[in-house]
Amino acid sequence: MDAELRIETAGPAMAAAAAGVLCRSHAEYPAFQHLFPDRARRLRVLRPFLTATARDAARHGRLDVARIGDRVGGAALWMPPGAWPATPGRKLRMTPALTVALLTAGGRARPWLRTGAAIEADTIDGWYLIALGVDPSAQRRGVGGHLLSPVLALADVDGATVGLHTSDPANVAYYQRFGFTVTRPLGELFPGGPAYLSMRRPPQPS
């Protein structure tokens, strides 16, 4: 670990900075690439969506950021047991930002919404990792593992499961290193798109 790396739990004021990191780290994410082939448009969709999601996580779950020196080099968005998916009231609060994202998505908004609904229908009884991202300039330095560690430790103490979804096959081996296993495939959530996988991590013995 870099001596200058610090993991901090942040408030809503850090949502935009966290979203910036997540945009850079998720710019080539398979599902987003398929839905929004044009990279510039993809980032215009992702930024308001991820900012609203990060702000919601800071208010109702946990927003952890990795500070590398004076910059934010990574972010993890978490929801504790019972807080995911978002309640109707929370979704209403996110509506202005989500409306911007959906208008930018245009004709791709409908399959994107269907994807979100299918993921929410896959119930997680425990902590839920909404998103984990590390700035490309800070990758392969262990930042992701340090972002995961605090909540994984909390889950182990509480005897709680941790869940996530991914459409990137490369993520499977990564998360397996931390005790996650693929529990079931969700399949193609939009025609021709990459298959989503549901992963779970049971509490680990101390």
Disulfide bonds with the S-S distance in Angstrom:
none
